[in-house]
C-alpha cells in the first residue's frame, strides 16, 4: 500500500532458532531525504503474534533512505526458556540474551514502491532481504 509520491515499508521477524514468529520486538522507523541528510525518527511499533509490524508510520514525501531498528535483546531475554526447549543442542548466550542486542537495517527507497523487509533472527546472527 503506497501512494504515487512516497514509498511504504513493512516488516516481520521470524526466529529461526525455534522456527516461529518473533512476537513483541520493538521496531523503530527513521527516514532521511538524501545521503547527507539527518535521520528523522518517525516512530515505531512492536511485532504481533505473527511477527509482523502492521502499523509502522508513513514515510514523508521525499524519503530516499529508511532505517529499521529492531530491539532484539529484550525478546531473547524473555524467550530463553521456550527457545531452550525448542532447541536443546545449542546453549543460549549470556543467560538468554543475544550476541547482537540490536539490529539496524538501512536501505534506499524509490517513490511509489512498497518495501517489505523481513528479518530472520537467531541469538547468534541474522539475515535480511527485500521481500514482496
FIGU-732058 format. One record per residue (C-alpha): residue number from 1; y, z, x. Coordinates in steps of 0.05 Angstrom, whole numbers. Layout:
@resi = NUM | yy = Y | zz = Z | xx = X
...
***
This chain:
@resi = 1 | yy = 0 | zz = 0 | xx = 0
@resi = 2 | yy = 62 | zz = -24 | xx = 36
@resi = 3 | yy = 128 | zz = -56 | xx = 20
@resi = 4 | yy = 153 | zz = -121 | xx = 50
@resi = 5 | yy = 203 | zz = -84 | xx = 95
@resi = 6 | yy = 164 | zz = -25 | xx = 121
@resi = 7 | yy = 95 | zz = -11 | xx = 148
@resi = 8 | yy = 49 | zz = 43 | xx = 119
@resi = 9 | yy = -1 | zz = 89 | xx = 151
@resi = 10 | yy = -64 | zz = 125 | xx = 130
@resi = 11 | yy = -117 | zz = 162 | xx = 169
@resi = 12 | yy = -182 | zz = 200 | xx = 164
@resi = 13 | yy = -224 | zz = 242 | xx = 211
@resi = 14 | yy = -299 | zz = 244 | xx = 220
@resi = 15 | yy = -330 | zz = 300 | xx = 260
@resi = 16 | yy = -384 | zz = 261 | xx = 297
@resi = 17 | yy = -416 | zz = 326 | xx = 323
@resi = 18 | yy = -441 | zz = 341 | xx = 253
@resi = 19 | yy = -435 | zz = 272 | xx = 220
@resi = 20 | yy = -386 | zz = 296 | xx = 167
@resi = 21 | yy = -312 | zz = 290 | xx = 148
@resi = 22 | yy = -266 | zz = 340 | xx = 183
@resi = 23 | yy = -231 | zz = 379 | xx = 128
@resi = 24 | yy = -167 | zz = 419 | xx = 137
@resi = 25 | yy = -140 | zz = 386 | xx = 201
@resi = 26 | yy = -64 | zz = 387 | xx = 203
@resi = 27 | yy = -34 | zz = 318 | xx = 216
@resi = 28 | yy = 39 | zz = 306 | xx = 234
@resi = 29 | yy = 72 | zz = 238 | xx = 229
@resi = 30 | yy = 131 | zz = 214 | xx = 272
@resi = 31 | yy = 164 | zz = 147 | xx = 278
@resi = 32 | yy = 215 | zz = 111 | xx = 321
@resi = 33 | yy = 252 | zz = 45 | xx = 318
@resi = 34 | yy = 245 | zz = 15 | xx = 387
@resi = 35 | yy = 212 | zz = 37 | xx = 452
@resi = 36 | yy = 275 | zz = 73 | xx = 477
@resi = 37 | yy = 290 | zz = 108 | xx = 411
@resi = 38 | yy = 277 | zz = 182 | xx = 399
@resi = 39 | yy = 218 | zz = 203 | xx = 356
@resi = 40 | yy = 236 | zz = 224 | xx = 285
@resi = 41 | yy = 189 | zz = 275 | xx = 254
@resi = 42 | yy = 173 | zz = 253 | xx = 183
@resi = 43 | yy = 128 | zz = 309 | xx = 160
@resi = 44 | yy = 54 | zz = 318 | xx = 153
@resi = 45 | yy = -7 | zz = 335 | xx = 113
@resi = 46 | yy = -77 | zz = 360 | xx = 123
@resi = 47 | yy = -144 | zz = 326 | xx = 114
@resi = 48 | yy = -180 | zz = 337 | xx = 48
@resi = 49 | yy = -255 | zz = 349 | xx = 37
@resi = 50 | yy = -267 | zz = 275 | xx = 50
@resi = 51 | yy = -230 | zz = 279 | xx = 117
@resi = 52 | yy = -172 | zz = 237 | xx = 90
@resi = 53 | yy = -96 | zz = 246 | xx = 91
@resi = 54 | yy = -75 | zz = 213 | xx = 26
@resi = 55 | yy = -3 | zz = 238 | xx = 25
@resi = 56 | yy = 29 | zz = 222 | xx = 92
@resi = 57 | yy = 104 | zz = 209 | xx = 87
@resi = 58 | yy = 130 | zz = 138 | xx = 81
@resi = 59 | yy = 156 | zz = 104 | xx = 144
@resi = 60 | yy = 231 | zz = 89 | xx = 148
@resi = 61 | yy = 254 | zz = 17 | xx = 149
@resi = 62 | yy = 258 | zz = -9 | xx = 220
@resi = 63 | yy = 199 | zz = 32 | xx = 246
@resi = 64 | yy = 167 | zz = -1 | xx = 307
@resi = 65 | yy = 123 | zz = 56 | xx = 333
@resi = 66 | yy = 84 | zz = 111 | xx = 299
@resi = 67 | yy = 53 | zz = 175 | xx = 326
@resi = 68 | yy = 0 | zz = 215 | xx = 292
@resi = 69 | yy = -10 | zz = 286 | xx = 319
@resi = 70 | yy = -76 | zz = 319 | xx = 300
@resi = 71 | yy = -83 | zz = 395 | xx = 309
@resi = 72 | yy = -158 | zz = 397 | xx = 321
@resi = 73 | yy = -168 | zz = 463 | xx = 356
@resi = 74 | yy = -160 | zz = 506 | xx = 293
@resi = 75 | yy = -210 | zz = 461 | xx = 258
@resi = 76 | yy = -262 | zz = 471 | xx = 313
@resi = 77 | yy = -250 | zz = 546 | xx = 316
@resi = 78 | yy = -261 | zz = 550 | xx = 241
@resi = 79 | yy = -325 | zz = 509 | xx = 240
@resi = 80 | yy = -361 | zz = 535 | xx = 302
@resi = 81 | yy = -419 | zz = 567 | xx = 263
@resi = 82 | yy = -430 | zz = 507 | xx = 218
@resi = 83 | yy = -429 | zz = 459 | xx = 278
@resi = 84 | yy = -477 | zz = 504 | xx = 318
@resi = 85 | yy = -527 | zz = 500 | xx = 260
@resi = 86 | yy = -518 | zz = 424 | xx = 255
@resi = 87 | yy = -528 | zz = 410 | xx = 330
@resi = 88 | yy = -568 | zz = 464 | xx = 363
@resi = 89 | yy = -575 | zz = 430 | xx = 430
@resi = 90 | yy = -502 | zz = 428 | xx = 452
@resi = 91 | yy = -461 | zz = 491 | xx = 463
@resi = 92 | yy = -391 | zz = 499 | xx = 434
@resi = 93 | yy = -332 | zz = 501 | xx = 482
@resi = 94 | yy = -295 | zz = 567 | xx = 491
@resi = 95 | yy = -324 | zz = 604 | xx = 431
@resi = 96 | yy = -318 | zz = 546 | xx = 384
@resi = 97 | yy = -253 | zz = 515 | xx = 409
@resi = 98 | yy = -242 | zz = 445 | xx = 433
@resi = 99 | yy = -233 | zz = 415 | xx = 502
@resi = 100 | yy = -177 | zz = 372 | xx = 471
@resi = 101 | yy = -138 | zz = 421 | xx = 427
@resi = 102 | yy = -91 | zz = 366 | xx = 403
@resi = 103 | yy = -98 | zz = 291 | xx = 395
@resi = 104 | yy = -36 | zz = 247 | xx = 395
@resi = 105 | yy = -44 | zz = 174 | xx = 376
@resi = 106 | yy = 15 | zz = 126 | xx = 385
@resi = 107 | yy = 14 | zz = 55 | xx = 361
@resi = 108 | yy = 60 | zz = -4 | xx = 346
@resi = 109 | yy = 72 | zz = -28 | xx = 275
@resi = 110 | yy = 100 | zz = -90 | xx = 241
@resi = 111 | yy = 138 | zz = -90 | xx = 175
@resi = 112 | yy = 95 | zz = -103 | xx = 114
@resi = 113 | yy = 30 | zz = -84 | xx = 147
@resi = 114 | yy = -16 | zz = -26 | xx = 129
@resi = 115 | yy = -46 | zz = 13 | xx = 187
@resi = 116 | yy = -108 | zz = 55 | xx = 175
@resi = 117 | yy = -123 | zz = 94 | xx = 238
@resi = 118 | yy = -189 | zz = 134 | xx = 236
@resi = 119 | yy = -203 | zz = 189 | xx = 287
@resi = 120 | yy = -276 | zz = 200 | xx = 308
@resi = 121 | yy = -277 | zz = 271 | xx = 335
@resi = 122 | yy = -323 | zz = 319 | xx = 371
@resi = 123 | yy = -308 | zz = 382 | xx = 413
@resi = 124 | yy = -310 | zz = 343 | xx = 478
@resi = 125 | yy = -280 | zz = 276 | xx = 461
@resi = 126 | yy = -251 | zz = 229 | xx = 410
@resi = 127 | yy = -244 | zz = 156 | xx = 394
@resi = 128 | yy = -194 | zz = 120 | xx = 351
@resi = 129 | yy = -188 | zz = 49 | xx = 324
@resi = 130 | yy = -149 | zz = 7 | xx = 274
@resi = 131 | yy = -189 | zz = 7 | xx = 211
@resi = 132 | yy = -180 | zz = -31 | xx = 146
***
